[in-house]
Amino acid sequence: MAVTAALLSTSLPLPPEPGGQVDATNDNVSDPYSVVRPVTNDYSRPPASLELGSYTARVAERGTLRLSVTDGSTGLPADDLVVHDGALMHLLVIGLAGELWHLHPVRTAPGSYEVQLRLPAADHYAVSAEFARRGGGVQQVRSATGLTVADGPARGGGAPAPRPELAPRGPGTRTIDGVSVRLTVPSPTAGEAATLTARVGDTPTLQPWLGMVGHMIVVGPLDRADATSPTRMGQAAQDAPVWAHGHSMGGDMSGRSAPGGHSAPGGAPVHDMAGMRHGTHADGGEAEASSMSGLMPLNGDSPADETVAAYGPDASFVYTFSRPGYYRVWIQAERDSAILTIPYLLHVSPAGGAK
């Protein structure tokens, strides 16, 4: 019987696919073969829509931004969001001077979420949200309207001056909140995978934030004037054809470096808003990794959390820029229990063109 079972096991059909062939909320949960029937329905989740409620707070006032997530096929509240990278929703807000807010709204009712904001200037802010639906996978949805903040009471100094750290700069070394950060990236070309490596500080003391060593937000391509302007990023980001969110999935915790002086990371899954692509890229580097070279527990090790400061100092990301032009890039990492947001400006050359 054992021999017969082994021979026949290769021909057994796969269990029904949750979300595609059976309803992931009811069927095929505890026993994948409990429901095997002819496929007559498609239970996959359609894309959801994101709507912003009215935002009445004025400049520098704390206000509540309300968001609604509705099912794309029924118009009903989408109340099947599941925790993804440590939160039900990841909200990105980009301001006029290139500020980036990475926030996590709380659920207040079916399909309804709220987050507190204090925005520094009267202007237009671009907004997007990333979330995962049960049986529907990860989705990134950009608000079609964005957010406009009215001016506040007259203040002698007018709008606050942009922070020097927000000035758009290319790859190289800069200081953010007292921490030296160096971004290294070979000349990126449209259609070719590029590896961006940020060295945050000089010691392996990065803490996992939302389960990742680093996050990368990409917006573009932009007109050069918009990409370098200290006052137009909100509107420029609203109209940009590509938004992307990438992750650095770990590195060598031993502190040793891979060839070339940088620790080589693991894969970096990328969620691209332009074409709703979800995949995993590998940089192909050779890491001298220990058993905890990634963030998932291996060989009995404990899972990493934010109390463990043993990653980095390199956080690497792999991304393929689909179009030439100027891109604003923000890299985020946690160090000393503080989130660092490091903005950069990249120019991507046309495929086959001059660098």
Residue pairs with C-beta under 8 A, 6 or more apart in sequence:
13 36
15 28
15 32
15 33
15 36
16 22
16 27
16 28
16 32
16 35
16 36
16 39
18 24
18 27
18 28
18 29
18 135
19 43
19 44
19 45
19 134
19 135
19 136
19 137
20 42
20 43
20 44
20 135
21 39
21 43
22 28
22 35
22 43
23 43
23 135
24 43
24 134
24 135
25 80
25 134
25 135
27 34
27 35
28 34
28 35
43 135
44 135
44 136
45 71
45 80
45 133
45 134
45 135
45 136
45 137
46 71
46 72
46 73
46 136
47 72
47 139
47 141
47 276
48 69
48 70
48 71
48 72
48 78
48 131
48 133
48 136
48 139
48 141
49 69
49 70
49 71
49 72
49 141
50 67
50 68
50 69
50 128
50 129
50 141
50 142
50 143
51 67
51 68
51 70
51 143
52 65
52 66
52 67
52 127
52 143
52 145
52 146
52 147
53 65
53 66
53 67
53 68
54 66
55 63
55 64
55 65
55 117
55 147
55 148
55 149
56 63
57 63
57 64
57 117
57 118
57 119
57 149
58 122
58 149
58 150
58 151
58 152
58 153
59 119
59 120
59 121
59 122
59 149
59 150
59 151
59 152
59 159
60 118
60 119
60 120
60 152
61 118
61 152
62 116
62 117
62 118
63 116
63 117
63 118
63 119
64 114
64 115
64 116
64 117
65 105
65 114
65 115
65 116
65 117
65 147
66 108
66 112
66 113
66 114
67 89
67 91
67 105
67 112
67 113
67 114
67 115
67 129
68 77
68 111
68 112
68 113
69 77
69 78
69 81
69 89
69 111
69 112
69 113
69 129
69 131
69 141
70 76
70 77
70 78
70 111
71 77
71 78
76 111
77 109
77 110
77 111
77 112
78 111
78 133
79 110
79 111
80 133
80 134
80 135
80 136
81 88
81 89
81 107
81 131
81 132
81 133
81 134
82 88
82 132
82 133
82 134
83 132
84 90
84 130
84 131
84 132
84 138
85 210
85 211
85 212
85 247
86 104
86 210
86 211
87 104
87 210
88 104
88 105
88 106
88 107
88 113
88 131
89 104
89 105
89 113
89 129
89 130
89 131
90 102
90 103
90 104
90 129
90 130
90 131
90 210
90 245
91 101
91 102
91 103
91 104
91 105
91 115
91 127
91 128
91 129
92 100
92 101
92 102
92 103
92 127
92 128
92 129
92 130
92 217
92 243
92 245
93 99
93 100
93 101
93 103
93 117
93 125
93 126
93 127
93 147
94 100
94 101
94 125
94 126
94 127
94 219
94 233
94 234
94 237
95 101
95 119
95 120
95 121
95 123
95 125
95 233
95 234
96 121
96 123
96 124
96 125
96 230
96 231
96 232
96 233
96 234
96 235
97 121
97 162
97 163
97 166
97 230
97 231
97 233
98 162
98 166
98 168
98 230
98 233
98 328
98 343
99 120
99 166
100 217
100 330
100 332
100 341
100 343
101 117
102 215
102 217
102 332
102 339
102 341
103 115
103 117
104 115
105 113
105 114
105 115
106 113
106 114
106 115
107 113
108 114
119 125
119 149
120 159
120 160
121 149
121 159
121 160
122 149
122 150
122 151
122 152
122 159
123 148
123 149
123 231
123 234
123 235
124 146
124 147
124 148
124 234
124 235
124 238
125 146
125 147
125 148
125 149
125 234
126 142
126 143
126 146
126 147
126 219
126 234
126 235
126 237
126 238
126 240
127 142
127 143
127 146
127 147
128 140
128 141
128 142
128 143
128 243
128 273
129 140
129 141
129 143
130 138
130 139
130 140
130 141
130 245
130 271
131 138
131 139
131 141
132 138
132 139
133 139
137 278
138 271
138 278
139 276
140 243
140 245
140 271
140 272
140 273
140 276
141 273
142 243
142 273
146 234
146 238
162 230
165 174
165 175
165 176
165 177
165 343
166 230
166 343
167 230
168 227
168 228
168 328
168 343
168 344
168 345
169 343
169 344
169 345
170 344
170 345
170 346
170 347
171 183
171 184
171 185
171 344
171 346
172 182
172 183
173 180
173 181
173 182
174 180
174 181
174 342
175 181
176 340
176 341
176 342
177 338
177 340
179 200
179 201
179 335
179 340
180 201
180 202
181 198
181 199
181 200
181 201
181 331
181 340
181 342
182 198
182 199
183 196
183 197
183 198
183 331
183 342
183 344
184 196
184 197
184 198
184 199
184 262
185 194
185 195
185 196
185 197
185 346
186 194
186 195
187 349
187 355
188 194
188 321
188 346
188 347
188 348
188 349
189 321
189 324
189 348
189 349
189 350
189 351
189 353
189 355
190 321
190 322
190 323
190 324
190 348
190 349
190 350
190 351
191 320
191 321
191 322
191 351
192 320
192 351
193 281
193 283
193 318
193 319
193 320
194 318
194 319
194 320
194 321
195 283
195 285
195 316
195 317
195 318
196 216
196 316
196 317
196 318
196 319
196 329
196 331
197 262
197 314
197 315
197 316
197 317
198 214
198 314
198 315
198 316
198 317
198 331
198 333
198 342
199 262
199 312
199 313
199 314
200 206
200 214
200 312
200 313
200 314
200 315
200 333
200 335
200 340
200 342
201 312
201 313
201 335
202 313
203 255
203 312
203 313
204 253
204 255
204 310
204 311
204 312
204 313
205 309
205 310
205 311
205 312
205 313
205 335
205 336
206 213
206 214
206 309
206 311
206 312
206 313
206 315
206 333
206 334
206 335
207 306
207 307
207 308
207 309
207 311
207 334
207 335
207 337
208 295
208 304
208 305
208 306
208 308
208 311
208 334
209 215
209 306
209 332
209 333
209 334
209 339
211 295
212 247
212 248
212 249
212 295
213 248
213 249
213 250
213 251
213 265
213 295
213 311
213 312
213 315
213 333
214 247
214 248
214 315
214 317
214 331
214 332
214 333
215 245
215 246
215 247
215 248
215 331
215 332
215 333
216 244
216 245
216 246
216 247
216 248
216 317
216 319
216 329
216 330
216 331
216 332
217 243
217 244
217 245
217 329
217 330
217 332
218 242
218 243
218 244
218 245
218 246
218 319
218 321
218 327
218 328
218 329
219 237
219 240
219 242
219 243
219 244
219 327
219 328
219 329
220 227
220 240
220 241
220 242
220 321
220 323
220 325
220 326
220 327
220 328
220 346
220 348
221 240
221 241
221 242
221 321
221 323
221 324
221 325
221 326
221 327
221 348
222 236
222 240
222 325
222 326
222 327
222 328
223 236
223 325
223 326
224 326
225 232
226 232
226 233
226 235
226 236
227 236
227 326
227 327
227 328
227 345
228 326
228 345
229 236
233 328
237 243
237 328
241 274
241 323
242 272
242 273
242 274
242 321
242 322
242 323
242 327
243 272
243 273
243 274
244 270
244 271
244 272
244 273
244 274
244 319
245 270
245 271
245 273
246 268
246 269
246 270
246 271
246 317
246 318
246 319
247 268
247 269
247 270
247 317
248 265
248 268
248 315
248 316
248 317
249 265
249 266
249 267
249 268
249 269
249 294
249 295
250 265
250 266
250 293
250 294
250 295
250 311
251 263
251 264
251 265
251 266
251 287
251 293
251 311
251 312
251 314
251 315
251 316
252 258
252 263
252 264
252 287
252 288
252 289
252 290
252 293
253 289
253 290
253 292
253 293
253 310
253 311
254 288
254 289
254 290
255 263
256 263
256 288
257 263
257 314
258 264
258 285
258 286
258 287
258 288
259 285
259 286
262 314
262 316
263 287
263 312
263 313
263 314
263 316
264 283
264 285
264 286
264 287
264 289
264 316
265 283
265 285
265 287
265 314
265 315
265 316
266 282
266 287
266 293
266 294
267 280
267 281
267 282
267 283
267 318
268 280
268 281
268 282
268 283
268 316
268 317
268 318
268 319
269 278
269 279
269 280
269 281
270 277
270 278
270 279
270 280
270 281
270 318
270 319
271 277
271 278
272 278
272 322
274 322
275 322
281 318
281 319
281 320
282 318
283 316
283 318
285 316
287 293
291 298
291 299
291 301
292 298
292 301
292 304
292 310
295 303
295 304
296 303
297 303
297 304
304 311
306 334
306 337
309 335
309 336
312 333
312 335
315 331
315 333
317 331
321 327
321 346
321 348
323 348
324 348
324 349
324 350
324 351
324 353
325 347
325 348
326 345
326 346
326 347
326 348
327 345
327 346
327 347
327 348
328 343
328 344
328 345
329 343
329 344
329 345
329 346
330 341
330 342
330 343
330 344
331 341
331 342
331 344
332 339
332 340
332 341
332 342
333 339
333 340
333 342
334 340
349 355
